[in-house]
């Protein structure tokens, strides 16, 4: 990313990092949430109000002229709509441990400081300007907003504020935009009663990754010979939980079905070995899994939560019989970021803890059964 692009993102009105942490009413940028996935880290809900200054700042960023006789106050309706635009799944608004707000994609694991629809709205401003929208609604001056005291109206021309309702014909809001001009949002996925129901419906784990390959192109040379460079190649790895088989999909839409995949240590891979950060041998290349689908992350986190609960109980029981602390290899905390916990390593830790408990209470050790493959 260039320095200019970084500055643009930092100046974006959608970037609420570093801004006041008051509450945003409605969806979109104000939608807040906690980290999904059992066993993952919790995040504080975002609390940020959409203010008149923020709407005007957003309008300027989108290219709306708010100065002089040619001011396009009515086009602030686009900024209003942008700030309240629904934040569609798999995107969620979260706060980090320092209270800074960011957007998180549960499907890919990517983070963003700005709204995913940011690039949609500048074009909408241009289109409406060409249609004479600002001239048609030139008399509109009042933004309807909300704060702790309730609804209020702000005059973008004079800066006046009032809690008395103004005429609907004088208001500026996203509802003023012609029908069909706002981007259409897809229907949310079918809601499951709970995470367990979602996990039971998952029959395919899907991960994305990439590697770099050498390439030679005439455009990279000096005119007399071709030059070389690196090309990023994307790959998707799918694991069929029913048939226990793998499929490798290359970016050229070439798919290869294989019965097994190995780790970089040449050990056979099962579903318990798959997680974000796992390094596998894919087509002869050591490849680290970088991203997972929303369903994959939910499946991994749910299974990890069940194992973590067993591990926690074992550690508590062992404290009653073992005076020395257990080896770190059996007790250290694995990466608990969404989709990153190794189920295989958790199983290993539980097996070692059960074996240690069996030295003191063999029958009690057997009560810590771990069956996360076939759940009722």
HELIX and SHEET records of a PDB file:
HELIX    1   1 UNK A    3  UNK A   11  1                                   9    
HELIX    2   2 UNK A   28  UNK A   30  5                                   3    
HELIX    3   3 UNK A   52  UNK A   62  1                                  11    
HELIX    4   4 UNK A   73  UNK A   75  5                                   3    
HELIX    5   5 UNK A   76  UNK A   83  1                                   8    
HELIX    6   6 UNK A  118  UNK A  130  1                                  13    
HELIX    7   7 UNK A  133  UNK A  136  1                                   4    
HELIX    8   8 UNK A  168  UNK A  170  5                                   3    
HELIX    9   9 UNK A  174  UNK A  176  5                                   3    
HELIX   10  10 UNK A  195  UNK A  201  1                                   7    
HELIX   11  11 UNK A  218  UNK A  220  5                                   3    
HELIX   12  12 UNK A  271  UNK A  273  5                                   3    
HELIX   13  13 UNK A  294  UNK A  318  1                                  25    
HELIX   14  14 UNK A  328  UNK A  331  1                                   4    
HELIX   15  15 UNK A  343  UNK A  358  1                                  16    
HELIX   16  16 UNK A  362  UNK A  366  1                                   5    
SHEET    1   A 3 UNK A  91  UNK A  95  0                                        
SHEET    2   A 3 UNK A 101  UNK A 105 -1                                        
SHEET    3   A 3 UNK A 111  UNK A 112 -1                                        
SHEET    1   B 4 UNK A 161  UNK A 162  0                                        
SHEET    2   B 4 UNK A 150  UNK A 155 -1                                        
SHEET    3   B 4 UNK A 142  UNK A 147 -1                                        
SHEET    4   B 4 UNK A 171  UNK A 172  1                                        
SHEET    1   C 5 UNK A 255  UNK A 258  0                                        
SHEET    2   C 5 UNK A 245  UNK A 250 -1                                        
SHEET    3   C 5 UNK A 227  UNK A 240 -1                                        
SHEET    4   C 5 UNK A 204  UNK A 217 -1                                        
SHEET    5   C 5 UNK A 291  UNK A 292 -1                                        
SHEET    1   D 3 UNK A 262  UNK A 263  0                                        
SHEET    2   D 3 UNK A 279  UNK A 282 -1                                        
SHEET    3   D 3 UNK A 285  UNK A 288 -1                                        
END                                                                             
